[in-house]
């Protein structure tokens, strides 16, 4: 009993020292973590103590184990029993739980690593032998409908239309819709006050109530009374993807914007130049974004100019297959491998947002030139769609489309 009491005192001291080491570390995505170290005594088994810790940025599991009072030889034996755990690849934010039993002086009886909210690796000791179990925690899935009306931007409309979704889930859904319609709608400038949207999507709920957005099955946007529609279709002879109401793929030759879903400071037309202070035709579109934001090629192209040019500062000109030239100005720097003659693919990072040249703040100046003349990007990049579905897939697609449209009108699926 005297030995057990001494061990209990030792564990209490370890617990107090661990509690004094509280730090905050980055959370696992979608989950709010407790401070890095906490000590919990199991109420039903008073001699059992669990030390809960979080792997910090830049440290190894061995360092964490040492902080939790696990001897190096014991830690090595436990990890050998779990060969699917690569210590070099365990990410910061991983939660590690070490269970000690006061009556067992040979070390911890269990170590659990939780690299994700739905993934736990249990390593348990029986005598001198360790065994490991890789556990995947279940997610449940349901299908729901969200709708909203645009007044300022898609984020605000999503907040108003789906207030019961967690903030991160609302953002994920907004990003997903922007990605789906990337070839048809520029969410930064094409939306007008009074436009509406509906989306049918899978909602996945995991352990501890964590939520994430699954597949968007269909969406409709009514923009200035014109309806843009996207329906997910898979399993036929055509390529898996989103198709519009006429059965054409939403993938076009050009993306609608050179930045991903960003706010625009000015649009094509007349404005007062912020430095020159005079009214003149602003032959392009300015996208406000933080310095260093990646700029993407809106279509496959060849670099025909990469350097400095007048008020543009650092500027890139790309020539596309249809003869269009797109221009990207005020750049901080060019992307890796970008030089005159280089071929780039649609979506590739070609540069980074800056404020070189005549610019008062970080932003991207974007132009589209047709036959050497600047054109309004909203008009020049407008497209009627990509490749159509194969004829054999049309009946199946129409059936899927009808089900999705009906589901989007269902009050039973509407998010409460």
Secondary structure, 3 states (H helix, E strand, C coil): CHHHHHHHHHHHHHHHHHHCCCCCCCCCCCCCCCCCCEEEECCCCCCEEEEEEECCCCCCHHHHHHHCCCCHHHHHHHHHCCCCCCHHHCCCCCEEEEEEECCCCCCCCEEEEEEECCEEEEEEEECCEEEEEEEECCCEEEEEEEEEECCCCHHHHHHHHCCCCCHHHHHHHHHHHHHHCCCCCCCCCCCCCCCEEEEEEEEEECHHHCEEEEEEEEEEEEECCEEEEEEEECCCCCCCEEECCCCEECCCCCCCCCCCCCCEEECCEEEECCCCCCEEEECCEEEECCCCCEEECCCCEEEEEEEECHHHCEEEEEEECCCCEEEEECEEEECCCCCCCCEECCCCEEEEEECCCCCCCCEEEEEEEECCEEECHHHHCCCCCCCECCHHHHHHHHHHHHHHHHHHCCCCCECC
